[in-house]
Amino acid sequence: MAMAAAGAAAQALPPSAQDIPQLEALARSEALRTLPPLTGQQRLAVGPIPPRLQLAPCANISSAPAPGAHDRNRVLVQLRCSSGAGPPLWHLYVPVRVIGTSPVAVAAHALIAGSVLTATDVRIEQQDLARLPPGYLDDAGIAVGLTVARAIAGGAVLTNQLLLGSKVVQRGQTVTLIASGGGVSVRMAGRAMNDGLVNQRVRVENLSSGKIVEGIARSEQVVEIIFQ
């Protein structure tokens, strides 16, 4: 639910209110900058912002993700109405989530604990994002080479919690972020936000921009940024 802080409760409501569609558009734009690129099977759901919410019209609204409040499928966007050098006139938190389907790695057949996954053990399906468990894998190549931690039924979604590998990234460790595209590879310094096994997803703070990105731990202290 959207939340607002807009001055003292005793103040009278303004005669006109901030345009809600404009706020939704700002939140959507910020989410598109923050979240991984959407696929053709995905779209953003913004809000809801209460239609009766009364905020004074503002000509200078900034947007940013709320600290620590997003993952690859959702983000909480903070909108702030600036008033020059003073405190903001109001601020608003708007949830934005990705809805639709995502490719997901599932067990091609029943898997025995201790077995090492090969390409024939994994298949890709499109499944509803709302029903996927935390830590799901969306690339069969990520699972190949990992060890099954416990017995997995055929057709089950493969997650980080079900598979084991060698730890190559530790929380708080300085890592090298690699972003590749168009034949160009860019390297940046980052700080790991959680431990990561080889070929496992990890969250990393880009030390240049301060933004939290998601990537794959490819080798010791090296994380490849994910572009879907």
PAVEX-49406 format. One line per field, with one value per residue: residue in three letters; residue number from 0; chain; x, y, z of N, C-alpha, C in turn. Coordinates in nm, 3 decimals. Each point is the difference from the previous one (the first is absolute). Layout:
<rs>
resn	[ALA, ...]
resi	[NUM, ...]
chain	[A, ...]
nc1	[X, ...]
nc2	[Y, ...]
nc3	[Z, ...]
cac1	[X, ...]
cac2	[Y, ...]
cac3	[Z, ...]
cc1	[X, ...]
cc2	[Y, ...]
cc3	[Z, ...]
</rs>
This chain:
<rs>
resn	[MET, ALA, MET, ALA, ALA, ALA, GLY, ALA, ALA, ALA, GLN, ALA, LEU, PRO, PRO, SER, ALA, GLN, ASP, ILE, PRO, GLN, LEU, GLU, ALA, LEU, ALA, ARG, SER, GLU, ALA, LEU, ARG, THR, LEU, PRO, PRO, LEU, THR, GLY, GLN, GLN, ARG, LEU, ALA, VAL, GLY, PRO, ILE, PRO, PRO, ARG, LEU, GLN, LEU, ALA, PRO, CYS, ALA, ASN, ILE, SER, SER, ALA, PRO, ALA, PRO, GLY, ALA, HIS, ASP, ARG, ASN, ARG, VAL, LEU, VAL, GLN, LEU, ARG, CYS, SER, SER, GLY, ALA, GLY, PRO, PRO, LEU, TRP, HIS, LEU, TYR, VAL, PRO, VAL, ARG, VAL, ILE, GLY, THR, SER, PRO, VAL, ALA, VAL, ALA, ALA, HIS, ALA, LEU, ILE, ALA, GLY, SER, VAL, LEU, THR, ALA, THR, ASP, VAL, ARG, ILE, GLU, GLN, GLN, ASP, LEU, ALA, ARG, LEU, PRO, PRO, GLY, TYR, LEU, ASP, ASP, ALA, GLY, ILE, ALA, VAL, GLY, LEU, THR, VAL, ALA, ARG, ALA, ILE, ALA, GLY, GLY, ALA, VAL, LEU, THR, ASN, GLN, LEU, LEU, LEU, GLY, SER, LYS, VAL, VAL, GLN, ARG, GLY, GLN, THR, VAL, THR, LEU, ILE, ALA, SER, GLY, GLY, GLY, VAL, SER, VAL, ARG, MET, ALA, GLY, ARG, ALA, MET, ASN, ASP, GLY, LEU, VAL, ASN, GLN, ARG, VAL, ARG, VAL, GLU, ASN, LEU, SER, SER, GLY, LYS, ILE, VAL, GLU, GLY, ILE, ALA, ARG, SER, GLU, GLN, VAL, VAL, GLU, ILE, ILE, PHE, GLN]
resi	[0, 1, 2, 3, 4, 5, 6, 7, 8, 9, 10, 11, 12, 13, 14, 15, 16, 17, 18, 19, 20, 21, 22, 23, 24, 25, 26, 27, 28, 29, 30, 31, 32, 33, 34, 35, 36, 37, 38, 39, 40, 41, 42, 43, 44, 45, 46, 47, 48, 49, 50, 51, 52, 53, 54, 55, 56, 57, 58, 59, 60, 61, 62, 63, 64, 65, 66, 67, 68, 69, 70, 71, 72, 73, 74, 75, 76, 77, 78, 79, 80, 81, 82, 83, 84, 85, 86, 87, 88, 89, 90, 91, 92, 93, 94, 95, 96, 97, 98, 99, 100, 101, 102, 103, 104, 105, 106, 107, 108, 109, 110, 111, 112, 113, 114, 115, 116, 117, 118, 119, 120, 121, 122, 123, 124, 125, 126, 127, 128, 129, 130, 131, 132, 133, 134, 135, 136, 137, 138, 139, 140, 141, 142, 143, 144, 145, 146, 147, 148, 149, 150, 151, 152, 153, 154, 155, 156, 157, 158, 159, 160, 161, 162, 163, 164, 165, 166, 167, 168, 169, 170, 171, 172, 173, 174, 175, 176, 177, 178, 179, 180, 181, 182, 183, 184, 185, 186, 187, 188, 189, 190, 191, 192, 193, 194, 195, 196, 197, 198, 199, 200, 201, 202, 203, 204, 205, 206, 207, 208, 209, 210, 211, 212, 213, 214, 215, 216, 217, 218, 219, 220, 221, 222, 223, 224, 225, 226, 227]
chain	[A, A, A, A, A, A, A, A, A, A, A, A, A, A, A, A, A, A, A, A, A, A, A, A, A, A, A, A, A, A, A, A, A, A, A, A, A, A, A, A, A, A, A, A, A, A, A, A, A, A, A, A, A, A, A, A, A, A, A, A, A, A, A, A, A, A, A, A, A, A, A, A, A, A, A, A, A, A, A, A, A, A, A, A, A, A, A, A, A, A, A, A, A, A, A, A, A, A, A, A, A, A, A, A, A, A, A, A, A, A, A, A, A, A, A, A, A, A, A, A, A, A, A, A, A, A, A, A, A, A, A, A, A, A, A, A, A, A, A, A, A, A, A, A, A, A, A, A, A, A, A, A, A, A, A, A, A, A, A, A, A, A, A, A, A, A, A, A, A, A, A, A, A, A, A, A, A, A, A, A, A, A, A, A, A, A, A, A, A, A, A, A, A, A, A, A, A, A, A, A, A, A, A, A, A, A, A, A, A, A, A, A, A, A, A, A, A, A, A, A, A, A, A, A, A, A, A, A]
nc1	[0.086, -0.041, 0.109, -0.057, 0.095, -0.098, 0.092, -0.039, -0.056, 0.029, 0.095, -0.060, -0.080, 0.093, -0.030, 0.121, 0.000, 0.112, 0.033, -0.090, -0.055, 0.028, -0.051, -0.101, -0.001, 0.018, -0.090, -0.076, 0.031, -0.014, -0.111, -0.026, 0.044, -0.078, -0.110, 0.027, 0.048, -0.120, -0.057, -0.026, 0.027, 0.060, -0.060, -0.008, -0.020, -0.056, 0.045, -0.122, -0.023, -0.035, -0.111, -0.031, 0.120, 0.010, 0.073, 0.065, -0.050, 0.089, 0.086, 0.045, -0.030, 0.073, 0.066, -0.011, 0.070, -0.097, 0.091, 0.066, -0.082, 0.095, -0.056, 0.024, -0.103, 0.054, -0.054, 0.041, -0.075, 0.096, -0.112, 0.078, -0.080, 0.093, 0.050, 0.097, 0.047, -0.130, -0.069, -0.014, -0.081, 0.032, -0.016, 0.017, -0.038, 0.046, -0.070, 0.099, -0.075, 0.080, -0.091, -0.044, 0.073, 0.076, 0.108, -0.018, 0.108, -0.041, -0.019, 0.079, 0.046, -0.035, 0.050, 0.110, -0.011, 0.089, -0.098, 0.084, -0.061, -0.062, 0.027, 0.010, 0.050, 0.015, -0.119, -0.034, -0.077, -0.112, 0.020, -0.114, 0.046, -0.131, 0.020, 0.101, 0.075, 0.041, 0.090, -0.110, 0.033, 0.041, 0.110, -0.021, 0.074, -0.080, -0.095, 0.041, 0.040, -0.120, 0.013, -0.081, -0.055, -0.120, -0.069, -0.011, -0.128, -0.032, 0.036, 0.075, -0.034, 0.108, 0.045, 0.052, -0.112, -0.034, 0.089, 0.109, 0.092, 0.115, 0.021, -0.037, -0.111, 0.052, -0.100, -0.011, 0.023, 0.114, -0.085, 0.026, -0.072, -0.055, -0.009, -0.062, 0.026, -0.049, 0.058, -0.059, 0.108, -0.082, 0.106, -0.065, 0.030, -0.020, -0.106, 0.034, -0.131, 0.040, 0.013, 0.091, -0.069, 0.085, -0.021, 0.013, -0.128, 0.055, -0.025, 0.031, 0.065, -0.042, 0.130, -0.017, -0.111, 0.039, -0.032, -0.107, 0.087, -0.052, 0.077, 0.084, 0.027, 0.089, 0.081, 0.114, -0.088, -0.060, -0.077, -0.076, -0.018, -0.122, -0.011, -0.128]
nc2	[-0.118, 0.103, 0.067, 0.096, 0.097, 0.079, 0.035, 0.098, -0.092, 0.102, -0.002, 0.101, -0.084, -0.013, 0.114, -0.030, -0.117, -0.059, 0.006, -0.095, 0.012, 0.127, -0.020, -0.063, 0.099, 0.085, -0.067, -0.005, 0.127, 0.028, -0.073, 0.057, 0.105, -0.043, -0.048, -0.131, 0.006, 0.046, -0.120, -0.063, -0.083, 0.116, 0.054, 0.130, -0.029, 0.119, 0.019, 0.018, 0.117, 0.020, -0.016, -0.014, -0.049, 0.088, 0.028, 0.100, 0.064, -0.070, 0.098, -0.044, -0.110, -0.051, -0.096, -0.102, -0.113, -0.045, 0.040, -0.099, 0.059, -0.066, -0.081, -0.111, -0.023, 0.078, 0.120, 0.060, 0.082, 0.084, 0.071, 0.103, 0.083, 0.056, 0.068, -0.011, 0.089, 0.012, -0.055, -0.125, 0.051, -0.104, -0.123, -0.082, -0.114, -0.037, -0.110, -0.057, -0.083, -0.100, -0.002, -0.125, -0.048, -0.097, -0.009, -0.127, -0.031, -0.115, -0.090, -0.050, -0.046, -0.103, 0.081, -0.072, 0.011, 0.097, -0.008, 0.000, 0.116, -0.060, 0.030, -0.132, 0.053, 0.098, 0.056, 0.079, 0.063, 0.047, 0.072, 0.006, 0.125, 0.021, -0.110, 0.074, -0.100, 0.053, 0.068, 0.011, -0.101, 0.097, -0.070, -0.094, 0.089, 0.075, -0.091, -0.007, -0.113, 0.041, -0.015, -0.105, 0.095, -0.019, -0.110, 0.004, 0.030, -0.085, 0.102, -0.023, 0.121, 0.022, 0.000, 0.114, -0.010, -0.047, 0.093, -0.070, 0.088, 0.027, 0.050, 0.098, 0.038, 0.088, 0.004, 0.123, -0.100, 0.059, 0.022, -0.068, 0.107, -0.093, 0.098, -0.090, 0.058, -0.039, -0.110, 0.071, -0.010, 0.031, 0.038, -0.032, 0.082, -0.105, -0.001, -0.125, -0.013, -0.111, -0.116, -0.052, -0.107, -0.081, 0.090, 0.057, 0.040, 0.118, 0.073, 0.101, 0.075, 0.072, -0.007, 0.004, -0.074, -0.096, -0.037, -0.070, -0.089, -0.079, -0.099, -0.064, -0.072, 0.048, 0.070, -0.027, 0.066, -0.074, 0.108, -0.075, 0.127, -0.018, -0.028, 0.006]
nc3	[0.000, -0.080, 0.044, 0.071, 0.000, 0.042, 0.090, 0.080, 0.080, 0.079, -0.096, -0.060, -0.067, -0.096, -0.060, -0.046, -0.063, 0.038, -0.129, 0.029, -0.124, 0.032, 0.122, -0.058, -0.090, 0.100, 0.072, -0.109, -0.029, 0.131, 0.001, -0.117, 0.069, 0.097, -0.056, -0.009, -0.124, -0.037, 0.007, -0.114, 0.100, 0.017, 0.105, 0.021, 0.127, -0.008, 0.123, 0.049, -0.063, 0.125, -0.073, 0.128, -0.026, 0.099, -0.107, 0.058, -0.105, -0.070, -0.023, 0.117, -0.068, 0.099, -0.062, 0.085, -0.017, 0.080, 0.090, -0.061, -0.086, -0.070, -0.089, -0.068, 0.082, 0.092, 0.010, 0.110, -0.072, 0.037, 0.007, -0.028, 0.065, -0.076, 0.104, -0.088, 0.089, 0.013, 0.099, -0.050, -0.093, -0.076, 0.047, -0.101, 0.056, -0.118, 0.029, -0.062, -0.068, -0.033, -0.095, -0.010, -0.097, 0.046, -0.079, 0.030, 0.068, -0.054, 0.095, -0.095, 0.115, 0.074, 0.094, 0.005, 0.131, -0.021, -0.091, -0.101, -0.013, -0.102, -0.126, 0.007, 0.111, -0.088, 0.016, -0.099, 0.091, -0.055, 0.112, 0.070, -0.014, 0.014, -0.070, -0.045, 0.050, 0.116, -0.069, -0.076, -0.080, -0.081, 0.026, -0.091, -0.069, 0.078, -0.027, -0.128, 0.054, 0.045, 0.131, -0.014, 0.075, -0.055, 0.018, -0.134, 0.009, -0.094, -0.076, 0.109, 0.044, -0.071, 0.124, 0.041, 0.071, -0.120, -0.037, -0.011, 0.031, -0.058, 0.124, -0.083, 0.062, 0.085, 0.087, -0.050, -0.083, -0.033, -0.101, -0.111, -0.034, -0.078, -0.088, -0.077, -0.116, -0.118, 0.047, 0.096, 0.077, 0.102, 0.071, 0.112, 0.100, 0.078, 0.083, 0.027, -0.024, -0.062, 0.067, -0.083, -0.042, -0.060, -0.096, 0.118, 0.011, -0.011, 0.108, -0.079, 0.087, -0.103, 0.026, -0.132, -0.018, 0.086, -0.125, 0.038, -0.049, -0.092, 0.038, -0.081, 0.111, -0.085, 0.076, 0.056, 0.076, -0.090, -0.024, -0.079, -0.037, 0.050, -0.129, 0.037]
cac1	[-0.086, 0.077, -0.001, 0.038, 0.019, -0.023, -0.025, -0.077, -0.133, -0.099, -0.007, -0.111, 0.041, 0.014, -0.118, 0.020, 0.092, 0.097, -0.056, 0.039, 0.068, 0.138, 0.078, 0.016, 0.098, 0.133, 0.038, 0.027, 0.129, 0.106, 0.007, 0.065, 0.144, 0.054, -0.020, 0.053, -0.089, -0.114, -0.013, -0.127, -0.107, -0.006, -0.034, 0.006, -0.122, 0.038, -0.093, -0.088, 0.002, -0.141, -0.051, -0.041, 0.118, 0.009, 0.136, 0.009, 0.069, 0.143, 0.070, 0.135, -0.012, 0.111, -0.032, 0.113, -0.043, 0.018, 0.117, -0.018, -0.140, -0.036, 0.070, -0.005, -0.138, -0.079, 0.076, -0.079, 0.052, -0.032, -0.018, 0.016, -0.027, 0.101, -0.045, 0.120, 0.096, -0.069, -0.038, -0.098, -0.140, -0.059, 0.064, -0.096, 0.060, -0.085, 0.052, -0.007, 0.041, -0.006, -0.096, 0.014, 0.071, 0.145, 0.060, 0.046, 0.061, -0.067, 0.060, -0.056, -0.043, 0.038, 0.144, 0.047, 0.093, 0.140, 0.032, 0.044, -0.092, 0.044, -0.100, -0.118, -0.076, -0.069, -0.071, -0.052, -0.142, -0.052, -0.092, -0.050, 0.093, -0.060, 0.003, 0.136, 0.061, 0.121, 0.124, -0.017, 0.098, -0.065, 0.093, 0.043, 0.145, 0.041, -0.014, 0.091, 0.126, -0.027, -0.034, -0.134, 0.013, -0.094, -0.079, -0.087, -0.098, -0.005, -0.087, 0.015, 0.081, 0.133, 0.035, 0.133, -0.002, -0.001, 0.123, 0.124, 0.118, 0.109, -0.020, 0.102, -0.021, -0.043, -0.066, 0.090, 0.124, 0.011, -0.001, 0.004, -0.124, 0.023, -0.119, 0.037, -0.106, 0.043, 0.142, 0.079, -0.005, 0.035, 0.027, -0.022, 0.016, -0.125, 0.007, -0.101, -0.100, -0.025, 0.089, -0.042, 0.066, 0.027, -0.121, -0.117, -0.033, 0.038, -0.026, 0.126, -0.006, 0.094, 0.066, 0.004, -0.132, -0.073, -0.118, 0.007, -0.027, 0.002, 0.087, 0.035, 0.138, 0.060, 0.125, 0.037, -0.012, -0.047, -0.145, -0.048, -0.129, -0.106, -0.088, -0.097]
cac2	[0.118, 0.124, 0.070, 0.139, 0.090, 0.127, 0.111, -0.026, -0.052, 0.103, 0.094, -0.025, -0.058, 0.102, 0.008, -0.092, -0.106, -0.047, -0.092, -0.138, -0.062, 0.048, -0.071, -0.138, 0.002, 0.020, -0.125, -0.099, 0.032, -0.036, -0.146, -0.048, 0.025, -0.077, -0.144, -0.054, 0.025, -0.089, -0.082, 0.019, -0.062, 0.067, 0.141, 0.055, 0.040, 0.112, 0.037, 0.114, 0.127, 0.030, 0.109, 0.115, 0.059, 0.143, 0.055, 0.129, -0.007, 0.026, 0.012, -0.056, -0.131, -0.091, -0.140, -0.087, -0.121, 0.002, -0.083, -0.139, -0.041, -0.058, -0.115, 0.004, 0.006, 0.106, 0.111, 0.104, 0.128, 0.118, 0.127, 0.111, 0.135, 0.089, 0.137, 0.081, -0.041, -0.056, -0.142, -0.025, 0.029, -0.131, -0.112, -0.108, -0.128, -0.068, -0.131, -0.039, -0.140, -0.061, -0.109, -0.073, -0.126, 0.002, -0.132, -0.054, -0.133, -0.103, -0.133, -0.076, -0.127, -0.005, 0.015, -0.061, 0.083, -0.030, -0.009, 0.123, 0.025, 0.015, 0.069, -0.086, -0.002, 0.129, 0.058, 0.135, 0.021, 0.132, -0.011, 0.124, 0.058, 0.007, -0.131, -0.053, 0.012, 0.083, -0.063, -0.088, 0.016, 0.024, -0.039, -0.138, -0.004, 0.030, -0.121, -0.106, -0.006, 0.012, -0.126, -0.002, -0.002, -0.100, -0.058, 0.096, -0.068, 0.043, 0.114, 0.101, 0.118, -0.004, 0.123, 0.001, -0.076, -0.144, -0.039, 0.038, 0.019, 0.056, 0.142, 0.082, 0.138, 0.011, 0.126, 0.107, -0.007, 0.080, -0.086, 0.066, -0.011, 0.000, 0.021, -0.016, 0.026, 0.065, -0.023, 0.078, -0.049, 0.104, -0.052, 0.096, -0.054, -0.017, -0.064, -0.106, 0.016, -0.132, -0.103, -0.058, -0.117, 0.015, 0.002, 0.037, 0.142, 0.079, 0.143, 0.072, 0.146, 0.065, 0.102, 0.127, 0.064, -0.026, -0.081, -0.144, -0.075, -0.146, -0.064, -0.140, -0.022, -0.085, -0.056, 0.064, 0.145, 0.054, -0.010, 0.048, 0.066, -0.066, 0.076, -0.097]
cac3	[0.000, -0.001, 0.128, -0.020, 0.113, -0.068, 0.090, 0.122, -0.027, 0.026, -0.109, -0.094, -0.126, -0.103, -0.086, -0.110, 0.040, -0.098, -0.098, 0.030, -0.114, -0.009, 0.102, -0.047, -0.109, 0.060, 0.067, -0.105, -0.061, 0.094, 0.005, -0.122, 0.014, 0.112, -0.018, -0.126, -0.114, -0.010, -0.120, -0.067, 0.079, 0.130, 0.005, 0.135, 0.070, 0.086, 0.108, -0.029, 0.071, 0.034, -0.085, 0.081, 0.065, -0.027, 0.008, -0.068, -0.130, 0.014, -0.128, 0.012, 0.064, -0.028, 0.023, 0.031, 0.071, 0.144, 0.033, 0.041, -0.010, -0.128, -0.053, -0.147, -0.050, 0.062, 0.059, 0.065, -0.051, 0.081, -0.071, 0.096, -0.050, 0.055, 0.026, 0.014, 0.103, 0.115, -0.009, -0.106, 0.033, 0.025, -0.068, -0.026, -0.036, -0.097, -0.038, -0.140, -0.013, -0.133, -0.011, -0.125, 0.014, -0.012, -0.018, 0.127, -0.010, 0.079, -0.009, -0.112, 0.058, 0.142, 0.021, 0.124, 0.079, -0.023, -0.142, -0.065, -0.111, -0.138, -0.082, -0.018, 0.125, 0.018, -0.115, 0.023, -0.020, 0.033, 0.112, 0.057, 0.096, 0.133, 0.064, 0.006, 0.133, 0.004, -0.043, -0.116, -0.107, -0.128, -0.105, 0.023, 0.011, 0.137, 0.082, -0.043, 0.077, 0.142, 0.067, 0.060, 0.146, 0.050, -0.109, -0.068, -0.084, -0.139, -0.023, 0.105, -0.034, 0.061, 0.071, 0.062, 0.125, -0.030, -0.069, 0.066, -0.082, 0.078, 0.029, -0.066, 0.043, 0.138, 0.034, 0.040, -0.075, -0.121, -0.118, -0.131, -0.078, -0.144, -0.083, -0.140, -0.096, -0.123, -0.021, 0.096, 0.137, 0.096, 0.134, 0.107, 0.136, 0.073, 0.130, 0.007, 0.105, 0.057, -0.049, -0.127, -0.056, -0.143, -0.084, 0.081, 0.000, 0.116, -0.009, 0.014, -0.005, -0.090, 0.081, -0.072, -0.003, 0.123, -0.028, 0.021, -0.123, 0.017, -0.097, 0.018, 0.044, -0.102, 0.051, 0.126, 0.008, -0.128, -0.014, -0.129, 0.015, -0.078, -0.091, -0.051]
cc1	[0.089, -0.017, 0.046, 0.022, -0.008, -0.039, -0.086, -0.141, -0.105, -0.016, -0.116, 0.055, 0.008, -0.123, 0.011, 0.109, 0.095, -0.064, 0.052, 0.067, 0.145, 0.089, 0.024, 0.105, 0.142, 0.048, 0.035, 0.137, 0.116, 0.015, 0.070, 0.150, 0.062, -0.004, 0.067, -0.098, -0.113, 0.006, -0.136, -0.118, -0.020, -0.044, 0.004, -0.140, 0.040, -0.108, -0.066, 0.032, -0.145, -0.052, -0.040, 0.117, 0.015, 0.142, 0.002, 0.071, 0.144, 0.065, 0.137, -0.006, 0.118, -0.042, 0.129, -0.053, 0.022, 0.114, -0.040, -0.137, -0.035, 0.080, -0.018, -0.141, -0.084, 0.092, -0.099, 0.063, -0.045, -0.007, 0.002, -0.027, 0.097, -0.056, 0.120, 0.092, -0.067, -0.030, -0.101, -0.142, -0.076, 0.087, -0.097, 0.076, -0.097, 0.061, -0.019, 0.049, -0.012, -0.102, 0.013, 0.071, 0.149, 0.050, 0.054, 0.055, -0.074, 0.072, -0.068, -0.052, 0.040, 0.152, 0.038, 0.098, 0.143, 0.038, 0.039, -0.082, 0.071, -0.113, -0.127, -0.087, -0.090, -0.073, -0.055, -0.149, -0.032, -0.102, -0.036, 0.096, -0.055, 0.010, 0.140, 0.060, 0.121, 0.122, -0.014, 0.106, -0.075, 0.086, 0.049, 0.151, 0.051, 0.000, 0.102, 0.132, -0.018, -0.046, -0.136, 0.014, -0.091, -0.086, -0.099, -0.094, 0.006, -0.100, 0.011, 0.088, 0.134, 0.033, 0.141, 0.005, 0.008, 0.132, 0.121, 0.112, 0.111, -0.023, 0.114, -0.012, -0.050, -0.060, 0.102, 0.130, -0.004, 0.012, 0.014, -0.131, 0.035, -0.133, 0.044, -0.119, 0.056, 0.149, 0.089, -0.020, 0.050, 0.017, -0.014, 0.024, -0.135, 0.024, -0.114, -0.092, -0.035, 0.104, -0.051, 0.084, 0.024, -0.131, -0.127, -0.021, 0.047, -0.038, 0.128, -0.027, 0.107, 0.064, 0.008, -0.133, -0.076, -0.123, 0.026, -0.039, 0.004, 0.085, 0.024, 0.146, 0.065, 0.128, 0.038, 0.001, -0.040, -0.149, -0.040, -0.140, -0.100, -0.073, -0.094, -0.046]
cc2	[0.123, 0.070, 0.143, 0.068, 0.139, 0.110, -0.039, -0.041, 0.109, 0.097, -0.037, -0.059, 0.110, 0.001, -0.088, -0.098, -0.036, -0.105, -0.142, -0.069, 0.047, -0.072, -0.145, -0.007, 0.017, -0.127, -0.107, 0.023, -0.037, -0.151, -0.056, 0.023, -0.094, -0.151, -0.049, 0.025, -0.103, -0.082, 0.030, -0.058, 0.069, 0.146, 0.044, 0.030, 0.103, 0.025, -0.120, 0.124, 0.037, 0.117, 0.123, 0.066, 0.147, 0.049, 0.131, -0.015, 0.044, 0.001, -0.065, -0.130, -0.086, -0.143, -0.079, -0.126, 0.016, -0.094, -0.140, -0.056, -0.056, -0.126, 0.002, 0.013, 0.109, 0.107, 0.095, 0.134, 0.114, 0.123, 0.112, 0.132, 0.096, 0.140, 0.092, -0.055, -0.067, -0.148, -0.022, 0.031, -0.128, -0.106, -0.117, -0.126, -0.078, -0.136, -0.025, -0.145, -0.045, -0.111, -0.063, -0.131, 0.020, -0.139, -0.048, -0.141, -0.096, -0.133, -0.079, -0.136, 0.001, 0.001, -0.053, 0.093, -0.045, -0.010, 0.137, 0.019, 0.011, 0.067, -0.083, -0.005, 0.122, 0.037, 0.137, 0.004, 0.147, -0.018, 0.137, 0.050, -0.002, -0.131, -0.057, 0.020, 0.091, -0.078, -0.091, 0.031, 0.018, -0.038, -0.141, -0.008, 0.030, -0.126, -0.107, 0.008, 0.013, -0.135, 0.011, -0.016, -0.103, -0.046, 0.103, -0.078, 0.052, 0.113, 0.110, 0.115, -0.009, 0.136, -0.009, -0.088, -0.150, -0.050, 0.055, 0.016, 0.056, 0.150, 0.081, 0.147, -0.002, 0.137, 0.102, 0.005, 0.093, -0.094, 0.085, -0.027, 0.008, 0.015, -0.005, 0.027, 0.072, -0.015, 0.075, -0.058, 0.109, -0.063, 0.112, -0.069, -0.009, -0.064, -0.101, 0.021, -0.134, -0.097, -0.054, -0.120, 0.024, -0.018, 0.031, 0.151, 0.066, 0.145, 0.075, 0.150, 0.051, 0.117, 0.135, 0.073, -0.015, -0.086, -0.147, -0.069, -0.148, -0.062, -0.146, -0.009, -0.100, -0.067, 0.080, 0.152, 0.065, -0.026, 0.061, 0.058, -0.064, 0.102, -0.100, 0.038]
cc3	[0.000, 0.132, -0.024, 0.131, -0.057, 0.097, 0.117, -0.036, 0.013, -0.116, -0.093, -0.128, -0.106, -0.090, -0.123, 0.040, -0.114, -0.090, 0.025, -0.119, -0.017, 0.100, -0.043, -0.110, 0.054, 0.068, -0.102, -0.064, 0.090, 0.008, -0.123, 0.005, 0.102, -0.023, -0.128, -0.114, -0.006, -0.129, -0.065, 0.074, 0.135, -0.016, 0.146, 0.052, 0.104, 0.105, 0.065, 0.082, 0.030, -0.080, 0.079, 0.073, -0.041, 0.026, -0.077, -0.134, 0.013, -0.137, 0.003, 0.080, -0.042, 0.032, 0.025, 0.066, 0.150, 0.037, 0.044, -0.019, -0.137, -0.027, -0.151, -0.056, 0.064, 0.059, 0.066, -0.038, 0.092, -0.090, 0.103, -0.070, 0.067, 0.016, 0.019, 0.107, 0.120, -0.017, -0.111, 0.048, 0.028, -0.066, -0.002, -0.040, -0.088, -0.035, -0.150, -0.010, -0.146, 0.004, -0.139, 0.025, -0.018, -0.036, 0.134, -0.023, 0.093, -0.020, -0.111, 0.045, 0.147, 0.014, 0.138, 0.070, -0.025, -0.145, -0.055, -0.127, -0.134, -0.079, -0.017, 0.126, 0.016, -0.129, 0.040, -0.031, 0.025, 0.112, 0.054, 0.108, 0.143, 0.076, 0.016, 0.138, -0.003, -0.047, -0.119, -0.106, -0.131, -0.119, 0.031, 0.020, 0.140, 0.085, -0.034, 0.076, 0.149, 0.055, 0.067, 0.152, 0.064, -0.116, -0.055, -0.092, -0.143, -0.019, 0.104, -0.049, 0.073, 0.060, 0.055, 0.124, -0.023, -0.056, 0.072, -0.102, 0.086, 0.018, -0.062, 0.040, 0.142, 0.026, 0.050, -0.078, -0.121, -0.120, -0.125, -0.072, -0.148, -0.071, -0.146, -0.090, -0.121, -0.026, 0.095, 0.139, 0.094, 0.137, 0.103, 0.134, 0.067, 0.135, 0.010, 0.120, 0.065, -0.054, -0.132, -0.038, -0.148, -0.078, 0.078, -0.007, 0.131, -0.024, 0.034, -0.006, -0.095, 0.075, -0.069, 0.010, 0.130, -0.020, 0.029, -0.129, 0.032, -0.108, 0.034, 0.041, -0.095, 0.045, 0.124, -0.013, -0.133, -0.014, -0.133, 0.018, -0.094, -0.083, -0.063, -0.140]
</rs>
